[in-house]
Amino acid sequence: MTTIDYTTLRRDIEDWARELGFQRVGISGIELDGDEAHLLGWLDAGFHGEMDYMARHGSKRSRPAELQPGTLRVLSARMDYAPPGIAGAWDVLGDGERAYVSRYALGRDYHKILRTRLQKLADRIAEATGPFGHRVFTDSAPVLEKALARNAGLGWIGKHTLLLNREAGSWFFLGEIYTDLPLPVDAPPSAHCGTCTRCIDVCPTQAIVAPYRLDARRCISYLTIELRGAIPEELRPLIGNRIFGCDDCQLVCPWNKFATPTPEADFVPRHGLQDATLAELFAWSEEDFLERTAGMAIRRTGYEGWLRNIAVALGNAPGTPTVLAALHSRENDASPLVREHVAWALRRHRADDSVTCVLE
């Protein structure tokens, strides 16, 4: 039987991962007691909203060996996704007639890309070691990926609850390989947020209720992607022109000045979505939506959710003829959910007109 030199294997894994397009890999153990307590407190507070899946799997999320029996180590991998010209995001947010889509969702859906690359990495490891116990994950199972990546030395968890890296900021995806190989583990880095509260201060809906504590029920990413029903009326004006996700806490973070554009062609924006107008996207038929979001994370919100989100953004937009015409075009939409949000948007514009008339 061949003896495996795990220290050498660890170095080889780094080389193979870079060849597959990962910027960094790290290895952690499976102890997550403190993070489990944090998760349970978060769930008890109801901060997960309608994301019942966050509680559905019990302790499997925080105990890797329960999810994948035999797991001794977790390999965490980072792949950068910041598209070129990411600074232009502020320009889009500042133009009420344009649609803001979270930068991670502008290109191809990352799930399949990372999962395929991670499986290739696992196959390469198997060539060196022989068959070994493992399972690949990319946001596809109950995994505390940020905590595991932190323990693997890939960064620290910032006050906005995202993972931060000194060389790459937060514009990256994470994926994992659970394995029974006793690889040498990395050490978690120190945190470097200091007294900075920019992410907390900038959040449009004040969803970051305390450092390291996010109330998803107020988070624009949750409201525009996870929530299936009506968006609470008191939060709609705060959403602005964000129609799929939100990046404000990342855009304002000082560490993201070190992020570099992704070398992955698959993450380059598609269909001009980086600066499309609300009116043109609101005019998409369901066939247009399905065709143009094929292979993209945007598909997750569904066509009805897509129109709901844009209706809210149009209600927050300047009351130009183009904006009003777009809203009127869907006053009688087949979806009660869409009609409700369109009616709200039109009432909002009428109220603005009334105030303008009084002031004049």
C-alpha positions in Angstrom: 0.0 0.0 0.0 1.4 3.4 -1.0 1.9 5.9 1.8 0.5 9.3 1.1 2.6 12.4 1.9 -0.2 14.7 2.9 2.0 17.8 3.1 3.2 17.3 -0.5 -0.4 16.5 -1.6 -1.6 19.8 0.0 0.9 21.7 -2.1 -0.1 19.8 -5.2 -3.7 20.6 -4.6 -2.9 24.3 -4.6 -1.2 24.0 -8.0 -4.1 21.9 -9.5 -6.7 24.4 -8.2 -4.9 27.3 -9.8 -4.8 25.4 -13.1 -8.6 25.0 -12.8 -9.2 28.7 -12.3 -9.4 29.0 -8.5 -7.5 31.9 -7.0 -7.0 30.2 -3.6 -7.7 27.0 -1.7 -7.5 26.2 2.0 -8.1 23.3 4.3 -10.0 23.3 7.6 -11.1 20.9 10.2 -14.8 20.3 10.9 -15.3 21.9 14.3 -17.9 24.6 14.1 -19.4 24.8 17.6 -19.3 28.6 17.8 -20.8 29.0 14.4 -23.5 26.6 15.2 -24.5 28.6 18.2 -24.5 31.8 16.1 -26.7 30.0 13.5 -29.2 28.8 16.1 -29.5 32.3 17.6 -30.1 33.7 14.1 -32.8 31.2 13.4 -34.4 31.7 16.8 -34.6 35.4 16.0 -36.5 34.6 12.8 -34.0 36.5 10.7 -34.2 33.8 8.0 -37.7 34.9 7.0 -39.3 32.4 4.6 -36.0 30.6 4.0 -37.2 27.5 5.8 -34.4 25.4 4.3 -32.0 27.2 6.6 -33.5 25.2 9.6 -34.7 22.1 7.7 -31.5 20.1 8.0 -30.9 20.5 11.7 -27.3 20.1 12.7 -26.1 18.8 9.4 -25.3 22.4 8.3 -22.8 22.9 11.2 -21.6 19.3 11.5 -19.9 18.3 8.2 -19.5 14.6 9.3 -23.3 14.3 9.7 -23.9 15.6 6.2 -21.1 13.5 4.7 -20.1 10.6 7.0 -16.4 10.1 7.3 -15.5 13.7 6.7 -12.3 14.8 8.4 -11.4 17.9 6.4 -13.0 20.5 4.2 -11.2 22.0 1.2 -12.6 25.5 0.5 -11.9 27.1 -2.8 -12.3 30.7 -4.0 -13.1 31.9 -7.5 -13.2 35.6 -8.2 -16.1 37.0 -10.1 -15.9 40.8 -10.2 -16.7 41.8 -13.8 -14.6 44.5 -15.6 -15.7 48.1 -14.8 -17.3 47.2 -11.5 -16.9 50.8 -10.3 -19.6 51.7 -12.8 -22.1 50.1 -10.5 -22.5 53.4 -8.6 -23.5 55.1 -11.9 -26.3 52.5 -12.4 -27.5 52.9 -8.9 -27.5 56.7 -9.4 -29.8 56.5 -12.5 -33.3 55.7 -11.4 -34.4 54.6 -14.9 -31.7 51.9 -15.2 -32.0 48.5 -13.6 -29.4 47.3 -11.0 -28.6 43.6 -11.0 -26.2 42.3 -8.4 -22.8 41.9 -10.1 -22.5 38.2 -9.3 -25.6 37.5 -11.4 -24.7 39.4 -14.6 -22.9 36.4 -16.1 -23.4 32.6 -16.2 -24.7 30.9 -13.1 -21.7 30.1 -10.9 -23.1 26.9 -9.4 -22.4 24.6 -12.3 -19.0 26.3 -13.1 -17.6 25.8 -9.6 -19.1 22.4 -9.1 -17.6 21.1 -12.4 -14.2 22.6 -11.5 -14.3 21.2 -8.0 -15.1 17.7 -9.3 -12.2 17.9 -11.7 -10.0 18.9 -8.7 -11.4 15.9 -6.8 -10.7 13.6 -9.7 -7.1 14.9 -9.9 -6.6 14.2 -6.2 -8.0 10.7 -6.7 -5.4 10.1 -9.5 -2.7 10.8 -6.9 -4.2 9.0 -3.9 -6.5 6.4 -5.3 -10.2 6.4 -4.5 -11.1 8.5 -1.4 -14.2 9.6 0.3 -15.5 13.0 -0.8 -18.4 15.2 -1.8 -18.4 18.4 -3.7 -20.6 21.4 -2.8 -21.3 24.8 -4.3 -24.1 26.5 -2.4 -26.0 23.3 -3.1 -26.5 21.7 0.4 -26.6 22.7 4.1 -23.0 23.9 4.4 -21.7 26.8 6.5 -19.4 27.8 3.7 -18.2 31.2 5.1 -17.3 29.7 8.5 -15.4 26.8 6.8 -13.6 29.2 4.4 -12.6 31.4 7.3 -11.2 28.4 9.2 -9.4 27.4 6.0 -7.6 30.7 5.9 -9.4 32.3 3.0 -10.5 35.4 4.9 -12.5 36.7 7.8 -16.2 37.3 8.1 -16.9 41.0 7.9 -19.6 43.0 9.7 -21.8 42.6 6.7 -21.6 38.8 7.2 -19.7 38.2 4.0 -16.2 36.7 3.8 -13.4 39.3 3.2 -9.9 38.7 2.0 -7.1 41.3 2.1 -6.0 40.7 -1.4 -9.4 40.2 -3.1 -12.1 41.9 -1.0 -15.4 40.0 -1.2 -16.1 39.7 -4.9 -15.7 35.9 -5.1 -17.6 32.6 -5.0 -16.9 29.7 -2.6 -17.1 26.0 -3.1 -16.1 23.0 -1.0 -14.9 19.4 -1.1 -15.7 17.4 2.0 -13.1 14.7 2.3 -11.8 11.9 4.6 -8.2 12.7 3.8 -6.3 13.9 6.9 -4.8 16.9 5.1 -2.8 19.6 7.0 -5.1 22.4 8.1 -4.7 26.1 7.6 -5.1 28.8 10.3 -7.9 31.4 10.2 -6.7 34.9 9.6 -7.2 37.9 12.0 -10.2 40.1 11.3 -9.4 43.5 9.7 -12.7 45.5 9.8 -11.5 47.5 12.8 -13.9 50.4 13.7 -15.3 50.7 10.1 -19.1 50.6 9.8 -19.5 51.6 6.2 -21.4 48.4 5.3 -23.8 48.9 8.1 -24.3 52.6 7.4 -24.9 52.2 3.7 -27.4 49.4 3.8 -30.6 50.9 2.1 -33.0 48.9 4.4 -30.8 48.8 7.5 -30.8 45.0 7.2 -27.4 44.7 9.1 -29.0 45.2 12.5 -25.7 44.9 14.4 -22.1 44.0 13.4 -22.1 40.4 12.0 -25.9 40.1 12.3 -28.1 40.3 9.3 -31.9 40.4 9.3 -32.6 38.7 6.0 -36.2 39.8 6.1 -35.0 43.4 5.4 -32.2 42.5 3.0 -32.8 43.5 -0.6 -31.2 40.3 -1.9 -33.8 38.3 0.1 -36.7 40.5 -0.9 -35.9 40.4 -4.6 -34.8 36.7 -4.9 -35.9 34.5 -2.0 -39.3 36.1 -1.1 -42.1 34.7 -3.3 -45.0 36.9 -2.2 -45.5 40.6 -1.9 -42.6 42.8 -0.9 -43.6 44.7 2.3 -44.8 48.2 1.3 -42.7 50.0 3.9 -39.5 48.5 2.3 -40.4 49.1 -1.4 -39.2 52.8 -1.5 -35.9 51.7 0.0 -35.2 49.2 -2.7 -34.5 51.9 -5.3 -33.7 50.5 -8.7 -32.3 47.2 -7.4 -34.2 44.4 -9.2 -32.1 41.4 -8.4 -29.9 41.4 -5.3 -27.9 44.3 -3.8 -24.2 45.1 -3.6 -24.1 48.3 -1.6 -22.3 46.7 1.4 -19.6 45.4 -1.0 -19.3 48.5 -3.1 -18.6 50.6 -0.1 -16.1 48.2 1.6 -12.5 49.6 1.6 -11.1 46.1 1.1 -12.7 45.8 -2.3 -10.3 48.3 -3.8 -7.9 45.4 -4.0 -10.3 43.2 -6.0 -9.2 42.5 -9.6 -11.5 41.8 -12.5 -12.3 38.1 -13.1 -10.4 36.2 -15.8 -13.4 34.0 -16.3 -15.2 34.7 -19.5 -18.4 33.0 -18.1 -18.7 35.8 -15.5 -18.7 38.6 -18.1 -22.1 40.4 -18.2 -24.7 39.1 -20.7 -27.4 40.7 -22.7 -26.4 44.2 -21.6 -27.8 43.7 -18.1 -25.1 45.7 -16.5 -26.8 49.0 -17.6 -30.2 48.0 -19.1 -33.2 50.3 -18.5 -36.1 49.3 -16.3 -38.6 49.9 -19.1 -36.9 47.6 -21.6 -36.7 44.8 -19.1 -40.3 45.3 -18.0 -41.3 44.7 -21.6 -39.8 41.2 -21.8 -42.3 38.5 -22.4 -42.0 35.3 -20.4 -40.4 33.7 -23.4 -37.8 36.6 -23.5 -37.1 36.1 -19.9 -36.6 32.3 -20.1 -34.4 32.7 -23.2 -32.2 35.5 -22.0 -31.7 34.2 -18.5 -30.9 30.6 -19.5 -27.9 29.5 -17.5 -28.0 32.5 -15.3 -28.7 32.9 -11.6 -31.5 35.5 -12.4 -33.7 32.6 -13.5 -34.1 31.8 -9.8 -36.5 34.7 -9.1 -38.9 33.5 -11.8 -40.7 35.6 -14.4 -43.4 36.8 -11.9 -40.8 37.8 -9.4 -38.8 39.5 -12.1 -41.8 41.7 -13.0 -42.7 42.3 -9.4 -39.2 43.6 -8.7 -39.1 45.8 -11.7 -42.6 47.3 -10.9 -41.2 48.4 -7.5 -38.1 49.9 -9.1 -40.4 51.7 -11.7 -42.4 53.1 -8.7 -39.1 54.5 -7.3 -38.0 55.9 -10.7 -38.5 59.4 -12.0 -42.0 59.8 -13.4 -41.0 60.2 -17.0 -43.4 59.3 -19.9 -41.4 56.2 -20.5 -41.6 55.0 -16.9 -45.3 55.7 -16.7 -46.0 54.0 -20.0 -44.2 50.9 -18.9 -46.3 50.7 -15.7 -49.6 51.3 -17.5 -48.7 48.5 -20.0 -49.0 46.0 -17.1 -51.9 47.4 -15.2 -53.9 44.4 -16.2 -51.2 41.8 -16.0 -52.3 38.2 -15.6 -50.5 37.9 -12.3 -52.3 39.4 -9.2 -48.8 39.8 -7.6 -47.6 41.9 -10.5 -50.8 43.9 -10.7 -50.5 44.8 -7.0 -47.0 46.1 -7.3 -47.8 48.0 -10.5 -50.8 49.6 -8.8 -48.6 50.6 -5.8 -46.0 52.1 -8.2 -48.7 54.2 -10.0 -50.1 55.4 -6.7 -46.7 56.5 -5.7 -46.2 58.5 -8.9 -49.7 60.1 -8.5 -48.8 61.1 -5.0 -45.6 62.6 -6.2 -47.5 64.6 -8.8 -49.9 65.8 -6.2 -47.1 67.1 -4.0 -45.5 68.8 -7.0 -48.8 70.5 -7.9 -49.1 71.8 -4.3 -45.6 73.1 -4.2 -46.1 74.9 -7.5 
